[in-house]
């Protein structure tokens, strides 16, 4: 099992689930490397689902590790509105001064948004895993798109985002990329994807990283629940705590709080957020 795992996730592997088999991955890495090395503003944009939150959090963390200038945004309208429109770009993305927009699980609504990004000099990377027949004129990573040679089509959004993170890690020769599998595991479990193939490997190995996590937010949850040996019920409890609710502040604002929890470098702040989220839990 260990050799199989290393063939997939070690940065210098030759065989395994090569992220560069995903169409447009080379172009995505080129844009990211340029933005990172030149301190261009990167905005990571996702929805309020737990899978998307984990995707946004994990990508934001690795970009911060690489000293990138990165911000994140939650898509207004939640899961009901699954496209980015011109208002989103003007009022959110451009307001932050974005040079590169990475959307996770949400595509541009039409060619109008694509043109607006060009007019505003905002580069685009879109990552999603939905059936599609439309060709894009921007960097579009989707294992279901025509011309993509990636074998596994049913990756969760967080796992697909991890492929982008792998590619970045290969470029920068990072040795610690697997530590983010704690978040990828949580996202995949919430998405309830099939555990065959790569998703199954992520689940089995991700549990090891989760129980020993260095993520302040996840560690605060584990300590609050006094988890010693992580089992499936414990993972479900973690998911329930970080699932955005309508209580008090609404889904989008609650999602922002969860994102802060999963990306904070402040242990005390993480403990306070976990206590707050625990109070929002509704007894079943």
C-alpha positions in Angstrom: 0.0 0.0 0.0 2.8 2.4 0.8 4.5 2.0 -2.5 1.2 2.4 -4.3 0.6 5.6 -2.3 4.1 7.0 -3.0 3.6 6.3 -6.7 0.6 8.6 -6.6 1.5 11.4 -4.3 5.2 11.8 -4.0 6.3 14.9 -5.8 8.9 13.1 -7.9 6.7 10.1 -9.0 6.8 8.8 -12.5 3.7 6.5 -12.5 0.4 6.9 -10.7 -2.3 9.5 -10.9 -0.3 12.1 -12.8 -2.0 15.6 -12.4 -0.6 16.7 -15.7 -2.9 14.2 -17.5 -5.6 16.7 -16.8 -6.2 18.9 -19.7 -4.9 22.5 -19.3 -2.9 21.6 -16.1 0.3 22.8 -17.7 -1.2 26.2 -18.5 -2.7 26.4 -15.0 0.7 25.9 -13.4 2.3 28.5 -15.7 -0.3 31.1 -14.7 0.0 30.2 -11.0 3.8 30.2 -11.0 3.9 33.6 -12.7 1.4 35.1 -10.2 3.2 33.6 -7.2 6.7 34.6 -8.3 5.6 38.2 -9.2 3.4 38.7 -6.2 0.3 39.2 -8.3 -3.0 39.2 -6.5 -4.7 35.7 -6.6 -8.4 35.3 -5.7 -9.7 31.8 -4.9 -13.4 31.7 -5.4 -15.8 28.9 -4.2 -19.3 28.0 -3.0 -20.5 27.4 0.5 -20.5 23.6 0.4 -18.1 21.8 2.7 -16.4 20.2 -0.3 -15.8 23.6 -1.8 -14.8 25.2 1.5 -12.2 22.5 2.0 -11.0 23.0 -1.6 -10.7 26.8 -1.1 -9.0 26.4 2.2 -6.4 23.8 1.1 -5.5 25.8 -2.1 -5.3 29.0 -0.1 -3.0 27.4 2.5 -0.5 26.1 0.0 -0.4 29.4 -1.8 0.2 31.2 1.5 3.0 28.7 2.1 4.6 29.7 -1.2 4.3 33.4 -0.1 1.6 34.2 -2.7 -0.6 37.3 -2.4 -3.9 35.4 -2.0 -7.4 36.2 -0.9 -10.5 34.0 -1.0 -14.2 34.7 -1.7 -17.4 32.7 -1.1 -19.9 32.7 -4.0 -23.0 34.7 -3.1 -26.2 32.8 -3.6 -24.8 29.5 -2.3 -25.4 26.2 -4.1 -28.5 27.5 -5.9 -26.6 29.8 -8.2 -23.7 27.9 -9.8 -22.1 30.5 -12.1 -20.1 33.6 -11.7 -21.7 36.7 -13.3 -20.4 40.2 -14.1 -21.6 41.6 -10.8 -19.6 39.0 -8.9 -16.5 40.0 -10.9 -16.9 43.7 -10.5 -18.0 43.8 -6.9 -15.9 41.0 -5.5 -13.0 39.9 -7.6 -12.0 43.2 -9.2 -12.7 45.0 -5.9 -9.9 42.9 -4.3 -7.6 43.9 -7.2 -7.3 40.4 -8.6 -4.7 39.6 -11.3 -5.6 35.9 -11.3 -9.0 34.4 -10.5 -9.3 30.7 -9.6 -12.9 29.4 -9.3 -13.5 26.1 -7.7 -16.7 24.3 -8.5 -18.3 27.3 -10.2 -17.7 28.4 -13.9 -18.3 31.7 -15.6 -21.9 32.3 -16.7 -21.2 33.3 -20.3 -18.8 34.9 -22.7 -19.7 38.3 -21.2 -17.9 37.4 -18.0 -14.9 36.0 -19.9 -14.7 39.3 -21.9 -15.0 41.3 -18.7 -12.1 39.5 -17.1 -10.0 40.2 -20.2 -10.9 43.9 -20.1 -9.9 44.0 -16.4 -6.7 42.0 -17.1 -7.7 39.2 -14.9 -6.4 35.8 -15.8 -8.7 32.8 -15.3 -8.4 29.2 -14.0 -11.7 27.3 -13.6 -11.7 24.0 -11.7 -14.9 21.9 -11.7 -16.1 18.4 -12.2 -19.4 18.6 -14.1 -20.5 17.1 -17.4 -19.9 19.6 -20.2 -19.7 19.8 -24.0 -18.8 23.5 -24.3 -15.3 24.5 -25.2 -13.7 27.3 -23.2 -11.1 29.9 -24.2 -9.6 30.0 -20.8 -7.8 27.5 -18.6 -10.4 24.9 -17.7 -9.6 21.9 -15.6 -12.3 19.3 -15.7 -11.8 15.5 -16.0 -15.2 15.2 -17.8 -14.3 17.7 -20.6 -13.6 16.5 -24.1 -9.9 15.7 -24.7 -9.0 15.1 -21.0 -7.0 11.9 -20.6 -7.5 11.6 -16.8 -8.8 8.2 -15.9 -10.9 9.0 -12.8 -13.9 11.2 -13.5 -15.7 11.1 -10.2 -13.2 13.1 -8.0 -14.7 15.3 -5.4 -14.0 19.0 -5.9 -11.5 19.0 -3.1 -9.7 16.0 -4.6 -9.7 17.7 -8.0 -8.3 20.8 -6.4 -5.6 18.7 -4.8 -4.5 17.6 -8.3 -3.8 21.3 -9.0 -1.9 21.5 -5.6 0.1 18.4 -6.6 1.2 20.0 -9.9 2.3 23.2 -8.0 4.2 21.0 -5.5 6.0 19.2 -8.3 7.0 22.5 -9.8 8.3 23.9 -6.5 9.6 20.5 -5.4 7.5 20.6 -2.2 7.9 17.6 0.1 5.0 18.2 2.4 2.0 18.4 0.1 0.3 15.4 1.7 -0.3 17.3 4.9 -3.3 19.0 3.2 -5.0 15.6 2.8 -6.8 16.2 6.1 -9.0 18.9 4.4 -9.3 16.9 1.2 -10.6 13.9 3.1 -13.2 16.0 4.9 -14.4 17.5 1.6 -14.6 14.2 -0.2 -16.5 12.6 2.7 -19.1 15.4 2.6 -19.4 15.1 -1.2 -20.2 11.4 -0.7 -18.2 10.3 -3.8 -17.5 6.7 -4.6 -14.4 5.4 -2.7 -13.1 3.6 -5.7 -9.8 4.5 -7.3 -8.1 7.7 -6.2 -10.9 8.7 -3.8 -10.4 5.5 -1.9 -6.7 6.1 -1.5 -7.4 9.6 -0.3 -9.8 8.3 2.3 -7.5 5.7 3.7 -4.4 7.8 3.8 -6.2 11.1 4.6 -7.4 9.6 7.9 -3.7 9.3 9.0 -3.0 12.9 8.3 -6.3 14.0 9.9 -5.7 12.3 13.3 -2.2 14.0 13.4 -3.3 17.2 11.8 -1.3 20.5 12.2 -4.3 22.5 10.9 -5.3 24.7 13.9 -9.0 24.6 13.0 -9.2 20.8 12.7 -7.1 20.3 15.7 -9.4 22.6 17.8 -12.4 20.5 16.7 -10.6 17.2 17.6 -9.6 18.6 21.0 -13.1 19.9 21.7 -14.6 16.5 20.9 -11.7 14.7 22.7 -11.0 12.5 19.8 -8.1 10.0 20.3 -8.7 7.4 17.6 -10.4 8.8 14.5 -13.3 6.7 13.3 -16.0 7.3 10.7 -18.4 8.8 13.2 -15.8 11.3 14.3 -15.4 12.4 10.7 -19.1 12.8 10.4 -19.1 15.0 13.6 -16.4 17.2 12.2 -18.3 17.6 9.0 -21.5 18.5 10.9 -19.7 21.2 12.9 -18.2 22.9 9.8 -21.3 22.6 7.6 -22.7 26.2 7.1 -26.1 26.7 8.7 -28.8 29.3 8.5 -28.4 30.0 12.2 -27.8 33.6 13.1 -25.7 34.9 10.2 -26.8 32.9 7.2 -25.0 30.3 5.0 -22.6 32.6 3.2 -21.3 34.4 6.3 -21.2 31.1 8.2 -19.1 29.7 5.4 -16.7 32.6 5.7 -16.3 31.8 9.4 -15.6 28.2 8.6 -13.0 29.2 6.0 -11.3 31.4 8.6 -11.3 28.5 11.0 -9.6 26.1 8.4 -7.0 28.7 7.3 -6.1 30.5 10.5 -2.6 30.4 11.8 -3.8 31.4 15.2 -4.4 28.6 17.6 -6.4 30.7 20.1 -8.6 32.1 17.3 -9.3 28.6 16.1 -10.5 27.6 19.5 -12.8 30.6 19.7 -14.3 29.9 16.3 -14.9 26.2 17.2 -16.7 27.2 20.4 -18.9 29.6 18.4 -19.7 27.0 15.7 -20.5 24.4 18.4 -23.1 26.8 19.9 -24.8 27.0 16.5 -25.3 23.3 16.2 -28.9 22.3 16.3 -29.7 19.1 18.3 -31.2 16.4 16.1 
